[in-house]
């Protein structure tokens, strides 16, 4: 049946959406081609044998799109391809592909046969959580690497189903939102050599080294079959159903899924909004991290269907998108490296970092959110950040020339694994420091998989081609570093319990509530007088709980974060609290495990006695029940919380 027999009210066959679709008992095929000789190849889904070859005619053509209806309602019995000038072409718009592909096998992309998946899926009343960005805790992961190792303990290793098995762990860890590296269909081992930009993203932090035809593309940053979940990430042949099961399981726990989509230069950007709408409507995903250059982000941000869908990108012109309108649900977030580079330098003790650190910890873009992180899939893991001075990417086969040489890392005195107790203790303390800084920063924190329990990639900061123990999480580290994981959970729960740490629009450094305290203030050895000189590496941050309400509707507590990245001990002032309140020590990263403590006042008095002084001899205005001195150890962080003076 051609165009003349299946007209719309406007007199034309509708060529959209592209690909193959079942409509009214007929199959409609739409294929983009500028060639005269092209058509459809139909196969028996069970045997794989070709059963029909159907050429497109000039009558089927609208511009460079061929569209044809076929009188076959047996969509579940066939697979298909297109052909063009005698060569087979896989459908870039396919919703699924035939068979179960094993990960890492060489694949001739042109041989992929597409299928039309069943539309019958029971979402069981699934509802997207729509978690505000400031309340999110993001966990970036590679689907395969997360559970591929035998130590993961899951029955369906390296798959979407493996993630489902780990959801109780993720929820216990305080995670609200998963960010998946490319999970749409792509050929990680292609037989044909694709254009260089197809194999290696143009993003600066991804390897620009030479590629060979047989080199594994583990990360998947290349042009993909964007409408289909990756079949090698599914346990059985139904990747479509398994991916939907993952989304539904997340939503049942009030958790979210954000997908990374990388678009190289040859992708037609006009079709990106339609693609994103498809994943929202068909798979109920909660958001997208858009990657690539010159994307139509303003058009995407203004798409009505995506108004409550999280959209992350390098940057947005929010003034052009919103004008002066008030933004309710902030679905746009900036996703940049500026935070991690500044905080890493402070973590290792560089000078003249405090102004930049304080800005990064409080900055929230106008009318948008921000994703901030110490580490990500590119660059060192958090444990490697404190274990290596140099990258060690020799296994990538590029003579260690790939990957970013500027990591702002520090090996704490010995490169790589160490048996020295002093070195290992210092590394754990720095990791705890990084966790505190990450979770006491406004906007949306992100952690890369395994960083919560000290995962290492042995110094490889660009494992884009490694499908092995380098990139697979070794879950035995969870038991080995049980105290570190416990510290992560403690601070993550602390952040969640205190909304003053993550207000919707960030802090203003002003007393706009006329309560006698600004929402956020900075302090040095004297209260309200921070030392911001280039040599200073210690400072105190006080968060005033009067500017936030807990879930019970009560005023939040006062919180104080004392940071000292100097290699010498320092004193910081704890400001006076309202009458009837005192400071209580919550955590100290200088202690093994960063343990929880009781009354900070007692600790302050003991510290003062050891120096032959009492609190009463301090500067005027200091009182034992509402003010004090914080003696902070080298390269450490201390957390305080206000409590009623009668509480211990």
Secondary structure, DSSP 8 states (H G I E B T S, - for coil): --GGGS--TTSS----S-EEEEETTEEEEEEE-S-SSEEEEEEETTT--EEEEEE--GGGEETTEEEEEES---GGGEEEEEEETTEEE--TT-SEESS---TT--B-GGG--EE--------TT-------GGG-EEEEE-HHHHH-SGGG--SSTTSHHHHHHTHHHHHHTT--EEEES--EE--SSBSS---HHHHS-SSTTS--S---TT---SS--S--EEEEE-GGGSSSS-HHHHHHHHHHHHHHTT-EEEEEEE--TTS-GGGHHHHHHHHHHHH---EEEEESSS--HHHHHT-GGGTTSEEEES---HHHHHTT---SS--EEEE-SHHHHHHHHHHTT-SS-HHHHHHHHH---TTSEEEEES--SSS--HHHHTT-SS---GGGTSTT-SS-S------TTSSSS---HHHHHHHHHHHHHHHHHHHTSSSEEEEETTGGGT---TT-S--TT--STTTS--THHHHHTHHHHHHHHHHHHHHHH-GGGS-TT---SS-TT-SSS-SEEEE-SBTTB---STT--EEEEEE-GGG-B-TTS-B---EEEEEE-SSS-EEEEE---STTEEEEEEEETTSGGG-B-SBHHHHHHHHHHHTT--GGGSSTT--TTT-EEEEE-TTEEEEEEEEETT--
